[in-house]
Amino acid sequence: MALVGKLEAEVEIKAAAFVVYNIFKTQLHVLPNISSDIVQKVELQEGDWGTLGSVKNWDYTLDGKQLSIKEKVEVVDDDNKSITFSILDGAILEHYKSFKATIQVTDKEEGSLVKWTMDYEKLSEEIPHPHSYIDLALNIVKDVEAHHLNPNTTVTNIL
């Protein structure tokens, strides 16, 4: 069994691609308001929101456990509405030697298609594939969609 792996998952949502992309690019700090059961805090550590090389600290809940990570923006591709984050520190690195997550948002006729890709290297064969992390990412996207579609929320409130 290989230690290096990749998981991909996608979800179609009714929120516009630019809304989702802009939240993940420049507005991660609003996630605790949008997805409070998953994300408790996102703070900018280095750089500026939405810039290559920026570093952020996250507090989040996964499988009922309070966890933290530090992530760095590795790639920002505005043309393809794609961002790659690499994990620098946190509980996830107790199981994985390296971990990167990429979100890509594609316009659809109505709404958008959000694709998450997670590239990782496990520390040992016994470590499970990170299905719970890709599920967490998809659930955050669904919360963004629900927040955006709420009639009491406008795009300007979240951008």
Backbone as CSV, one residue per row, in Angstrom:
resi,resn,N_x,N_y,N_z,CA_x,CA_y,CA_z,C_x,C_y,C_z
1,MET,0.848,-1.187,0.000,0.000,0.000,0.000,0.891,1.247,0.000
2,ALA,0.545,2.200,-0.812,1.346,3.424,-0.944,1.065,4.382,0.205
3,LEU,2.094,5.111,0.590,1.938,6.127,1.627,1.469,7.452,1.053
4,VAL,1.731,7.673,-0.231,1.321,8.897,-0.909,-0.064,8.675,-1.496
5,GLY,-0.943,9.650,-1.302,-2.302,9.491,-1.802,-2.928,10.797,-2.226
6,LYS,-4.079,10.655,-2.865,-4.856,11.806,-3.325,-6.333,11.443,-3.204
7,LEU,-7.099,12.353,-2.634,-8.553,12.225,-2.579,-9.160,13.409,-3.308
8,GLU,-10.241,13.146,-4.035,-10.963,14.212,-4.730,-12.449,14.037,-4.472
9,ALA,-13.124,15.153,-4.320,-14.579,15.146,-4.167,-15.106,16.460,-4.699
10,GLU,-16.319,16.405,-5.210,-16.925,17.644,-5.713,-18.394,17.685,-5.352
11,VAL,-18.900,18.916,-5.325,-20.297,19.138,-5.002,-20.803,20.304,-5.848
12,GLU,-22.011,20.147,-6.377,-22.666,21.248,-7.084,-23.479,22.030,-6.069
13,ILE,-23.339,23.349,-6.151,-24.088,24.205,-5.232,-24.753,25.330,-6.019
14,LYS,-25.688,26.003,-5.378,-26.427,27.082,-6.032,-25.747,28.429,-5.889
15,ALA,-24.790,28.543,-4.995,-24.057,29.805,-4.827,-23.150,30.035,-6.026
16,ALA,-22.975,31.292,-6.378,-22.124,31.651,-7.511,-20.663,31.323,-7.226
17,ALA,-19.935,30.963,-8.260,-18.522,30.580,-8.119,-17.703,31.699,-7.490
18,PHE,-17.938,32.954,-7.898,-17.128,34.050,-7.364,-17.338,34.225,-5.865
19,VAL,-18.528,33.914,-5.361,-18.807,34.044,-3.927,-17.958,33.047,-3.148
20,VAL,-17.998,31.788,-3.561,-17.253,30.737,-2.860,-15.757,30.999,-2.979
21,TYR,-15.308,31.302,-4.174,-13.879,31.537,-4.394,-13.374,32.708,-3.547
22,ASN,-14.120,33.795,-3.526,-13.685,34.964,-2.754,-13.660,34.702,-1.256
23,ILE,-14.575,33.895,-0.757,-14.537,33.562,0.671,-13.256,32.801,0.982
24,PHE,-12.934,31.797,0.163,-11.735,31.002,0.439,-10.452,31.754,0.116
25,LYS,-10.533,32.745,-0.747,-9.329,33.512,-1.085,-9.079,34.639,-0.087
26,THR,-10.091,35.456,0.175,-9.850,36.681,0.942,-10.698,36.848,2.194
27,GLN,-11.653,35.959,2.418,-12.595,36.170,3.515,-12.713,34.974,4.454
28,LEU,-11.660,34.203,4.619,-11.737,33.031,5.494,-12.158,33.392,6.914
29,HIS,-11.866,34.611,7.334,-12.219,35.031,8.686,-13.727,35.049,8.939
30,VAL,-14.562,34.992,7.886,-16.011,34.955,8.086,-16.531,33.536,8.314
31,LEU,-15.694,32.523,8.097,-16.161,31.145,8.236,-16.716,30.812,9.623
32,PRO,-16.157,31.335,10.709,-16.780,31.037,12.007,-18.228,31.523,12.109
33,ASN,-18.595,32.557,11.367,-19.984,33.030,11.343,-20.855,32.179,10.431
34,ILE,-20.261,31.604,9.403,-20.991,30.835,8.393,-21.079,29.357,8.760
35,SER,-20.009,28.825,9.319,-19.903,27.394,9.598,-19.391,27.178,11.028
36,SER,-20.114,27.738,11.986,-19.633,27.785,13.369,-19.514,26.414,14.024
37,ASP,-20.266,25.428,13.551,-20.137,24.096,14.140,-18.845,23.413,13.713
38,ILE,-18.209,23.903,12.641,-16.957,23.322,12.135,-15.776,24.240,12.413
39,VAL,-15.909,25.511,12.092,-14.787,26.455,12.184,-15.051,27.447,13.319
40,GLN,-14.145,27.455,14.297,-14.285,28.382,15.403,-13.470,29.653,15.203
41,LYS,-12.339,29.547,14.472,-11.497,30.728,14.295,-10.586,30.534,13.087
42,VAL,-10.406,31.615,12.328,-9.381,31.677,11.288,-8.720,33.047,11.439
43,GLU,-7.421,33.036,11.756,-6.691,34.288,11.966,-5.500,34.364,11.036
44,LEU,-5.286,35.538,10.499,-4.133,35.798,9.642,-2.885,35.888,10.507
45,GLN,-1.889,35.096,10.193,-0.641,35.061,10.939,0.443,35.870,10.222
46,GLU,0.547,35.687,8.893,1.561,36.377,8.085,0.949,36.764,6.745
47,GLY,1.425,37.869,6.174,0.972,38.287,4.853,-0.363,38.997,4.905
48,ASP,-1.034,39.006,3.763,-2.342,39.642,3.624,-3.352,38.614,3.139
49,TRP,-4.618,38.823,3.516,-5.677,37.933,3.046,-5.620,37.857,1.528
50,GLY,-5.711,36.660,0.993,-5.805,36.466,-0.443,-4.497,36.513,-1.193
51,THR,-3.377,36.574,-0.484,-2.099,36.669,-1.184,-1.299,35.378,-1.066
52,LEU,-0.520,35.146,-2.083,0.382,34.004,-2.116,1.329,34.086,-0.919
53,GLY,1.508,32.985,-0.235,2.415,32.943,0.907,1.801,33.345,2.232
54,SER,0.555,33.802,2.228,-0.065,34.179,3.498,-0.242,32.934,4.363
55,VAL,-0.149,33.139,5.675,-0.250,32.044,6.630,-1.408,32.343,7.578
56,LYS,-2.235,31.321,7.806,-3.385,31.477,8.684,-3.438,30.343,9.700
57,ASN,-3.940,30.657,10.887,-4.193,29.668,11.929,-5.688,29.401,11.984
58,TRP,-6.040,28.130,12.042,-7.436,27.703,12.123,-7.673,26.952,13.422
59,ASP,-8.819,27.174,14.047,-9.348,26.306,15.096,-10.623,25.714,14.517
60,TYR,-10.748,24.392,14.577,-11.880,23.720,13.952,-12.235,22.464,14.732
61,THR,-13.394,21.905,14.403,-13.864,20.679,15.029,-13.962,19.600,13.968
62,LEU,-13.355,18.448,14.268,-13.400,17.298,13.360,-13.670,16.061,14.196
63,ASP,-14.708,15.342,13.829,-15.083,14.123,14.549,-15.227,14.380,16.056
64,GLY,-15.794,15.539,16.404,-16.036,15.878,17.795,-14.830,16.371,18.569
65,LYS,-13.693,16.516,17.912,-12.466,16.966,18.580,-12.120,18.385,18.158
66,GLN,-11.698,19.202,19.120,-11.226,20.555,18.842,-9.774,20.461,18.381
67,LEU,-9.469,20.955,17.188,-8.135,20.859,16.608,-7.693,22.211,16.070
68,SER,-6.400,22.323,15.779,-5.841,23.534,15.186,-4.885,23.152,14.073
69,ILE,-4.775,24.047,13.091,-3.770,23.900,12.038,-3.222,25.269,11.690
70,LYS,-2.060,25.254,11.075,-1.488,26.440,10.464,-1.324,26.094,8.992
71,GLU,-1.890,26.930,8.115,-1.796,26.669,6.682,-1.197,27.861,5.954
72,LYS,-0.602,27.546,4.806,0.023,28.562,3.959,-0.563,28.465,2.559
73,VAL,-0.849,29.619,1.957,-1.351,29.641,0.590,-0.172,29.425,-0.361
74,GLU,-0.216,28.317,-1.092,0.863,27.947,-2.014,0.600,28.397,-3.445
75,VAL,-0.674,28.336,-3.874,-1.037,28.676,-5.251,-2.347,29.449,-5.234
76,VAL,-2.392,30.543,-5.980,-3.623,31.293,-6.216,-3.747,31.452,-7.724
77,ASP,-4.810,30.895,-8.288,-5.044,30.954,-9.727,-6.422,31.566,-9.954
78,ASP,-6.454,32.893,-10.109,-7.730,33.591,-10.271,-8.464,33.175,-11.539
79,ASP,-7.747,32.901,-12.616,-8.390,32.507,-13.875,-9.198,31.218,-13.722
80,ASN,-8.660,30.270,-12.970,-9.341,28.987,-12.764,-10.036,28.890,-11.412
81,LYS,-10.079,30.000,-10.682,-10.690,30.059,-9.344,-10.217,28.869,-8.503
82,SER,-8.903,28.776,-8.356,-8.283,27.660,-7.655,-7.254,28.178,-6.645
83,ILE,-7.251,27.558,-5.462,-6.309,27.918,-4.396,-5.781,26.618,-3.789
84,THR,-4.474,26.571,-3.555,-3.871,25.429,-2.876,-3.283,25.894,-1.553
85,PHE,-3.653,25.174,-0.496,-3.174,25.445,0.849,-2.296,24.273,1.288
86,SER,-1.154,24.553,1.897,-0.350,23.474,2.473,-0.374,23.622,3.987
87,ILE,-0.397,22.496,4.663,-0.441,22.497,6.121,0.986,22.562,6.656
88,LEU,1.246,23.552,7.503,2.571,23.752,8.091,2.693,23.150,9.484
89,ASP,1.574,23.128,10.226,1.617,22.673,11.608,0.201,22.288,12.024
90,GLY,0.121,21.450,13.024,-1.179,21.093,13.568,-1.359,19.607,13.728
91,ALA,-2.500,19.234,14.291,-2.796,17.844,14.621,-2.724,16.927,13.406
92,ILE,-3.091,17.419,12.246,-3.100,16.577,11.051,-1.701,16.037,10.732
93,LEU,-0.668,16.794,11.096,0.699,16.359,10.805,1.192,15.296,11.793
94,GLU,0.355,14.926,12.761,0.665,13.778,13.600,0.484,12.476,12.816
95,HIS,-0.274,12.553,11.716,-0.580,11.366,10.912,-0.036,11.440,9.492
96,TYR,0.197,12.656,9.018,0.619,12.840,7.629,1.919,13.627,7.578
97,LYS,2.858,13.150,6.779,4.136,13.833,6.601,3.926,15.151,5.868
98,SER,3.035,15.142,4.885,2.678,16.358,4.151,1.203,16.299,3.818
99,PHE,0.608,17.493,3.678,-0.819,17.567,3.393,-1.099,18.886,2.682
100,LYS,-1.710,18.781,1.499,-2.129,19.963,0.744,-3.586,19.801,0.336
101,ALA,-4.307,20.899,0.367,-5.709,20.909,-0.047,-5.891,21.974,-1.121
102,THR,-6.568,21.593,-2.194,-6.843,22.522,-3.290,-8.342,22.614,-3.487
103,ILE,-8.831,23.843,-3.546,-10.225,24.084,-3.897,-10.246,24.722,-5.274
104,GLN,-11.148,24.229,-6.133,-11.361,24.840,-7.443,-12.862,25.010,-7.624
105,VAL,-13.252,26.213,-8.003,-14.661,26.536,-8.158,-14.919,26.886,-9.622
106,THR,-15.885,26.190,-10.220,-16.197,26.367,-11.633,-17.627,26.864,-11.786
107,ASP,-17.802,27.869,-12.630,-19.141,28.375,-12.908,-19.975,27.314,-13.613
108,LYS,-21.230,27.226,-13.213,-22.218,26.390,-13.885,-23.324,27.323,-14.365
109,GLU,-24.222,26.785,-15.174,-25.321,27.619,-15.665,-26.077,28.260,-14.497
110,GLU,-26.349,27.465,-13.479,-26.948,27.981,-12.250,-26.083,27.509,-11.102
111,GLY,-25.363,28.408,-10.480,-24.516,28.045,-9.359,-23.104,27.703,-9.776
112,SER,-22.528,26.736,-9.073,-21.131,26.386,-9.343,-20.845,24.940,-8.942
113,LEU,-19.703,24.473,-9.402,-19.189,23.164,-9.034,-17.927,23.410,-8.211
114,VAL,-17.889,22.865,-7.004,-16.741,23.029,-6.122,-16.037,21.680,-6.016
115,LYS,-14.749,21.693,-6.352,-13.956,20.468,-6.292,-12.837,20.651,-5.273
116,TRP,-12.720,19.698,-4.372,-11.624,19.654,-3.410,-10.698,18.511,-3.782
117,THR,-9.412,18.767,-3.750,-8.398,17.742,-3.951,-7.452,17.801,-2.765
118,MET,-7.192,16.652,-2.175,-6.267,16.586,-1.040,-5.141,15.628,-1.391
119,ASP,-3.931,16.174,-1.398,-2.719,15.405,-1.660,-1.985,15.251,-0.340
120,TYR,-1.540,14.033,-0.038,-0.960,13.778,1.270,0.034,12.626,1.216
121,GLU,0.856,12.585,2.240,1.737,11.447,2.455,1.559,11.001,3.897
122,LYS,1.101,9.765,4.072,0.883,9.214,5.408,2.222,8.889,6.061
123,LEU,2.260,8.955,7.382,3.472,8.608,8.119,3.678,7.102,8.199
124,SER,2.581,6.333,8.093,2.688,4.876,8.104,1.496,4.270,7.382
125,GLU,1.608,3.002,7.070,0.540,2.274,6.367,-0.765,2.245,7.163
126,GLU,-0.668,2.273,8.496,-1.842,2.141,9.355,-2.720,3.394,9.371
127,ILE,-2.173,4.501,8.975,-2.916,5.765,8.976,-4.005,5.691,7.901
128,PRO,-5.240,6.042,8.252,-6.317,6.010,7.252,-6.189,7.166,6.255
129,HIS,-6.823,6.993,5.121,-6.915,8.091,4.160,-7.782,9.185,4.792
130,PRO,-7.531,10.435,4.473,-8.200,11.550,5.177,-9.617,11.861,4.682
131,HIS,-10.462,10.837,4.646,-11.839,11.050,4.192,-12.580,12.060,5.064
132,SER,-12.311,12.065,6.365,-13.018,12.997,7.247,-12.648,14.447,6.923
133,TYR,-11.425,14.679,6.440,-11.028,16.047,6.081,-11.713,16.514,4.798
134,ILE,-11.855,15.620,3.835,-12.526,16.038,2.604,-14.016,16.239,2.876
135,ASP,-14.599,15.419,3.757,-15.992,15.624,4.159,-16.161,16.963,4.874
136,LEU,-15.208,17.294,5.741,-15.234,18.572,6.450,-15.219,19.733,5.450
137,ALA,-14.337,19.668,4.451,-14.240,20.732,3.444,-15.545,20.877,2.667
138,LEU,-16.147,19.753,2.286,-17.420,19.799,1.560,-18.531,20.375,2.436
139,ASN,-18.526,20.037,3.716,-19.544,20.576,4.625,-19.400,22.084,4.809
140,ILE,-18.177,22.574,4.841,-17.972,24.026,4.913,-18.542,24.695,3.669
141,VAL,-18.300,24.117,2.502,-18.827,24.668,1.243,-20.360,24.679,1.273
142,LYS,-20.962,23.625,1.784,-22.426,23.579,1.878,-22.951,24.651,2.835
143,ASP,-22.198,24.902,3.904,-22.584,25.978,4.823,-22.465,27.345,4.137
144,VAL,-21.430,27.532,3.324,-21.282,28.777,2.555,-22.478,28.944,1.619
145,GLU,-22.873,27.863,0.965,-24.037,27.916,0.074,-25.298,28.307,0.848
146,ALA,-25.553,27.649,1.971,-26.751,27.937,2.759,-26.749,29.386,3.241
147,HIS,-25.595,29.865,3.654,-25.472,31.247,4.106,-25.757,32.217,2.959
148,HIS,-25.202,31.919,1.805,-25.394,32.786,0.638,-26.849,32.812,0.182
149,LEU,-27.528,31.680,0.281,-28.903,31.594,-0.197,-29.925,32.099,0.817
150,ASN,-29.459,32.367,2.038,-30.332,32.888,3.079,-30.845,34.263,2.628
151,PRO,-32.171,34.465,2.602,-32.698,35.755,2.124,-32.273,36.943,2.980
152,ASN,-31.805,36.708,4.188,-31.364,37.804,5.057,-29.882,38.123,4.875
153,THR,-29.200,37.415,3.960,-27.782,37.620,3.715,-27.598,38.138,2.288
154,THR,-26.778,39.148,2.144,-26.459,39.624,0.811,-24.993,39.324,0.521
155,VAL,-24.636,39.334,-0.747,-23.255,39.050,-1.128,-22.311,40.026,-0.451
156,THR,-22.718,41.275,-0.316,-21.827,42.261,0.299,-21.574,41.955,1.772
157,ASN,-22.486,41.216,2.430,-22.277,40.863,3.830,-21.139,39.864,3.989
158,ILE,-20.874,39.048,2.960,-19.882,37.994,3.101,-18.639,38.244,2.276
159,LEU,-18.624,39.285,1.497,-17.432,39.572,0.690,-16.651,40.716,1.215
